[in-house]
Amino acid sequence: MSQTAFVTALQKVTTGSLGLNELIVAAQQLTNAGQPDLARQLYQVWIAMNGDNPLLFIVHFNCSTLLAQTGDHAGALASLRAALAVNPDFAPAHINLGSALERAGDAVAAVEQWKTGLERLSAITGDTIEYKITLLKQLSRVLSDNQQYESAEAALAQCLDLNKEQRDVIEQYAAARLARCEWPIATTPSKLTRAEFVSRFHPLSSCAYSDDPLQHLGLSNRYANDLAPAITSANDRRNAPIAQGRRLRIGYVSSDLRAHAVGYLMANLFEAHDPNAIEVFIYYCGIPSDDGINRRIKAAAEHWTDIRTISDDEAAAQIAADEIDILIDVNGHTRDARLGIFARRPAPIQVNWLGYPGSMGTPYHQYIIGDDWVIPADHEIYYSERVLRLPCYQPNDRKRIVDTAPPQRSEHGLPEDAFVFCCFNAAHKVTRFSFERWMAILNQVPNSVIWLLDYNTETNMRLRVAAETYGISGDRLIFAKKSPNPRHLARYPLADLFLDTAPYGAHTTASDALWMGVPVLTYMGRSFASRVCGSLVRAAGAPELITTSPEAFIARAVAFATTDRLGLQELRQRLIANRDTCTLFDIDGLARSLEALYAQMANEYRAGALPRPNVANLSAYLNIGVNIDHDSAEIGAAIDYHAIYRAALAARHYNTPMQADGRLWDGDDEAAAVVAAPATASRAA
């Protein structure tokens, strides 16, 4: 739109002949022509000349959108408030005003704005239902981010009552119940069956919910197919050659290379990489950050590209233009992941490592990096990717900053003479079964307490009330206030023994505890998330901290606290003595091993031996897994785990024949079709 056309439109405004529709078209044309300031002027003159127009709120709303796009956030806020002054029932303005207030850092005001919008919704129409759902989603998201899970869950339940097919809402609902330690977790929201609910968990929530790696694999596959189905586009470099005689170009995609658990683990790795072997490219998709970890990683990487604000197509094109040979997905199925980039296959080789504790279940991740503990050979059937192994799959930071001021038990509310168990895992990892084991241990060690993270007032109280039902005073649960990481590390040695959770155990928290000389007792399961801690304590030189049954976990903890205090003290001393020599903290050794794996992948690709992910029959495995009641029985303790699935596969095959999948179904055993599935999971001895 030219300057002349703008003047003509302005003249029509002053004569009262520019209608609302024509105004919106003219303003959009100016914006598209790169003249948003003229569009703003046109809106503002029209507003000044049409103060009594009943549709004035729409113009204020459109003007607010334009102002926000040009960076005038204060003006956008004022325009939204003006729209609501004209029409207090205009739900889109409530939605956007709440979002603007949240971006401005006022989450409390944002929540109140969305609540007001909900209260003012009146007649039931298609639009008002959608507005209500949007307001409830915004409300629940901010409440969850601020750990107000009870209110968030109530808002999400209303969302599902309006529309039960919202995948993102179901995921948030399940996550809220896990974070509240609200057992049983799979109490179904209205209109959803239990199986429908569990089949739409976020994959990361499923890792915390059950030790069922076949279900996890099926769920990951469904999630990836829904969110980012495989795409063949102009950016596809799947068949691009990897040249000999130059450094391999390795791209890492992550939202967490900052003061985050993954960032703490990886900072030292980037510093340890051999620049003569590989050329490191980082594609960052996380929140803006400038903390110490973020700065260390930026300084160590040769190339840093922020892809947070660009589309998956644009990011994939950038990665292809950089001629990346091997692209590492450091997010997997975690928050702020960019799965769509990998679906576009911008690199010849794509790898799942570190961020997500399990299989991606996609046709476009060819490898997963683990070790022989987290993924032993007979567990490879739980993964769609080909498994490659490091000595220990998890990197660590030898440059951890630890506060030098000596901590005291008294400053943390810990009794001086008690045996202090601790667990600094997040609340969503605390299952009913883990909690029952902790209570059994406290019952057998009277002069003891358990030291947990301060989750939030509501969850803390729920756990204390639950403890009372097991005959344990709620006062024996002590909650550690949030503390800067150096001070948090320094207080670890105040605890005598770390008690792990299952099935999602300690990962970064275990490394921190072991670095500080605190033994971590773990109960090993089948899934990746349940085996990480075992890998870490073994790599730290303390394999006796691994147990293989719930009963053994309880007995070992009680023994350390009562009859084997000398053995526990020896373990603490060994952990400190081993820090400079053990596999767990050998970051240079891990970097060389990782670089060797990259070279192996490249050679396999050059030889035409790139693995093809196995995604056969995964919907069948998911269907079986979601119909197992994981709230009632701990499947990690089942000795007949494979038999449960084989029998259910046989029954399914009888009705709908399936091809062999290279996992548990060979496709030929017709006799298996009449085998009855075990009614319940048998517990291991």
C-alpha positions, 0 to 999 in steps of 0.5 A: 500500500502506497503513501498515497493510498494511506492518505486516501484511507485517512481522508475517508476516516475523517469524513466517516466513510471508511467502514470497519472492514475496509479499515482492517483491510487497509491496516493489514495492507500497510503492515504487509508493505512494511509500514506498520507505523502508518497502520497504527496511525490509521487505527488511532485516527479511526478510534478518535473519530468513532468513539461511539461505535459499538465495534470499537473494541475490535479496532482496539484489539487489532491495534494491540496486536499491531503494537505488540508486533512492533515491540510497543508492549506498553501500548499493546497493554493499553489498547487491550484494556481499552478494548475491554473497557468498551466490551468487558465480555470480549474473551480474546482481549482477556486471553491476550491481556493475560498473556501480555501481563505474563510476559511482563513478569506479572503472573499473578495479574495474568491469572486474575485476568484469565479468571475474569475472562472465564467469569464473564463468559455467558451464552454457550456458543462454539466460539465461547467454548473455544475461548473458555478452553483457551482461558483455562489452558493459559490459566493452568499453564501459569499455575503449573509453572508456579507449582499451584498444581491443585488449581491447575488440575481443576482448570484442566479437568474443566478443559477435558469436560469441554473437549476430551480429545485435547492431547496437550491438556491430557498431558498437563493433567497427568503431569499435574497429578504426578507433581502432586504425588496424587495417588493413584495417578490414573484416576480418569478425568470425566469422559475418558476411560483409564486406557484413553487417559494413559495412552495420552500421557506425555512420554516423560510422564510415562517414564515416571508412572511405570517401569514398562519400557514396551509401553514407553516405546509404543507411547513415544511412537504415538506421540512422535506420529501425532506431533512430528510425523516423518517429512521428506522435504527439500532439506532432506540430506539423508543421502548426502555423502560424509566426506573423508579427510575432514573433521566430522560436523556434529550438531547438538540440538537442545533447549537446556544448555544453561543452568539446567540439569542437562546443562550442568552435565554437558558443560565440561563435555564441550570443553573436553571435545577434541577440536581436531576430531570434530567440529561442534555446532550447537543449535539452541532452542531454549529460553534466553539465558546468560548464566554461568553454564550457558556462557561456558558452553558458548565459549567452548563450542565453535558454532552457536546458533539460536533457533528459538524464534525460527520455524522447524523448516528454517532451522532444518534448512540452516542445519542442512546448510551447515552440512552437519554429518551427525545431529544429536537430539539432546532433548528427545521427548522433553520440554521445548524439544524441536522434534519437527526438525528431526522429522525433516532429516536435515542430517544424514545421521540422527541420534538420541542421547542424554536428554530423554531417558528412553527410546524416541520411537521414531523412524528418523532417529537411527541411534541411541547412545547408552551403556551396557548397564542402562541398555544391556543386550537383552533390553535392545528390544525396548528401543526403535534405535540401534544401541551404541554404548559408552563406558557410562552414558552420562557426562559430568562436570569436573568443574562443579562449583561447591560453596566452601562455607561448611554446612550445619544440620541445624541450619536445615532443620535436621536433627544432629543425632539422627540417621538422615536419609535423603532424596533430592529427586523431583516430586513427579518421581515419587511414586506410591511404591517408592514412598511405601519403601521409604516408610518401611525403612523409617519404621525399621530405623526409629531414630531417622528422618528423610530429607526431601526437596521442598516441593510446595506447601500442598505436596509437602502436606500430602506426603506428611499426611501419607506418612501418618497412614504408615505409622510415621510421624509427618515431622520425620519428613523434612523439606530442603528449601531451594538453594543456589546450586553451589550451596545445594551441593555443599549440603549433600554430605549432611545426609547419610544415605540417598534413597533413590526413586523408581521407576524414574530414578536419580540422574543428575541428582545422583551424580551430584550426590556421588561427587559429594561422597554421599552413597545413593542406594537404587532399585534397578528396573527394566526401563532406561530411566530406572537403570541410570542410577545403577549405571552411575553408582557402578561407574563411581566404583560402588556397585553394591549400591544396586539392588534388584528387588523392593525387599532387597532395597529396604533391607540394604537401607536398614542395614546401612543405618543400623548394623553396617555403619562401618560399611557405609562410612567406607563407601563414603570415603571410597566415593571421594577417593575415586573421584579422580580415577573412576569412570563416572567423572572421567570426562576426557575419557567419555569425550574420546569414547563419544568421538569414536562412536561418531566416527563409527556412525559415519563409517557405517553410513559410508558403507551403506549400513545406516540402521533402519529404526524398528517401529513395527507393531508399536501400536499393539504394544501401546494398547497392551501397556495402557490396559495394565493397571500400573497404579495397583501393581509395580510391574518392575517387580514382575518376573513374567513381564515378557509373558504378559505381553506375549500372551496379549500379543497372541490374543491380538494376533488371533483377531488381527494377524500381525507380522513378526516385529523382532521383539516379542512377536515372531508371527509364526507361533499359532499355539501362542494364540490360545495362551491366556494372559497372566491376570496380575504381575507376579512379584520377584523374590 
